[in-house]
Amino acid sequence: MKSLDSILEERGTRYGVFVHHARITQELKKVISKNNGKKLGPDQLEALDMICHKIGRIINGDPDYSDSWRDIAGYAALVADRLDGNAR
């Protein structure tokens, strides 16, 4: 079993320094919050939060890590599916 330090080191290598990631992600979320003229559903807000989190990882860390891009597509697909009547 990996130690917490080794896990954090591995993640830092992949995603960059956490405090930098947090700053990027929080700035993205502020933009959404300030410009949310239309009410969004809980799933839409959560998907946008997670997409911001993934964008933060891409900007701050490894932009070529394909899982981050797939995760963004997945969160968007969950909302689109629900809007089309196929909630998962």
N, C-alpha and C positions, 0 to 999 in steps of 0.2 A: 504494500500500500504506500502510495506517495505521501510525503509529508506536505503540510500546508505550504511551507516555504518553497518547496520544489514546484508545486502547482502554481503558486503566485509568480514565481520566476518564469515558468513556461508561458503563462498567460501574458506576462509583461513583454516577453519576447515577441509574441504573436500580435498583441493589441496595443502595445506601448504603455507609457507611464499612466497609471490610473487617474491621477489628479488632472492630467491633461485631457484624457478621455472624458472625464466628468465635466470639465469646463465646456468642451465642445458640445457634448450631449445636452447639457442644461441650456446652452445658448440656442440650440435648435428647438428645444421644447418651449422656450420663451417666445420664439417667433410664432409657433403654432398657437400658443395660448393668447397672445396679443391679437392675432389675426383670425381668431375663430368667430367670425361673424355669424355663421350658421351653427346651430347646435349639432354636436356630433354625438353619436351613441357611444356607450361604454366600450364596445368592441372596436369602434373606429379610433377612439382616443388611445386605447391600449395598444392597438396596432401601430399607430403613429408614434407612441412612446417607444415601442420596441424597435421600430424602424429608425428612429433617432439614435437609439442605443447602438444599433448596427452601423449606421452611418458614422457615428463617433469612432467606433472601432476601425472602420475602413480608413478614415481620415488620419487617425492617430497611430494606427498600426500598419498591418500588412494589407495593402489594397488589392493584392492578388490572391487572397484567401477566399476561395470560391464559396465556402460555407456561409460567409457573411452575406454575400449577394443572394444566395439561395434562401437564406432566412428572411431577407427583406421581401422577396417574391412570395414566400409562404405567408407572411403576415398580411400582405396585400390580398392574396388569394382568399384567405379566410373571410375578410370583410366582403370582397366581391361575391363570394359564394353565398354568404348570408343575404346580401342584397338581392341575389337571384333566387332566393327561396330555398337554399340548400345549406343551412347552418350546420357547422361541424363542431 
